[in-house]
């Protein structure tokens, strides 16, 4: 990668899951980021399977910048969507964007469904917003830690920092047995970053 593109998006290491190469979507994603003045800082880990979390999530704009990064890199990352959303013609579009339908009524539960998907693929990145909403929340949802433990994969924290128009890649975090302590450490790491409408609380 060279020129202006090298300044806004880091390269993907060899083991990171990718979508089929598409010049138009790469151009589109990078173009959206350049127009908005956004860039990605840090390095992606050379990990074939992990759980990626993104915070602070305080605006619908987060999704626009996040999807622009996904398109610009050709990164294959899966997100959750309610099965009820997958009606035609929305369903095919959601699948194309990496959204997977999950049946929340299944007895196995969402955590086990996602963990099973990760375990049964050679390469699988799963992403979610641990706050679960754009509103300030006192307690983050612990599902990402449960999924990471069940699938035996690391957690990759990614942050939005609107003052500098930066999406930052953090260090890998290995979930342990003490979920309360894990959550405290992760939330403390996120403390400096400021979303569009707020930071983390």
Secondary structure, 3 states (H helix, E strand, C coil): CCCHHHHHCCCCCCCCCECCCCHHHHHHHHHHHHHHCCEEECCCCCCCEEEEEEECCCCCHHHHHHHHHHHHHCECEEEEEEHHHCCCCHHHHHHHCCEEEECCCCCCHHHHHHHHHHHCCCCEEEEECCCCCCCCCCCCCCHHHHHHHHHCCEEEEEEEEHHHCEEEEEEEECCCCCHHHHHHHHHHHHCCCECCCCECC
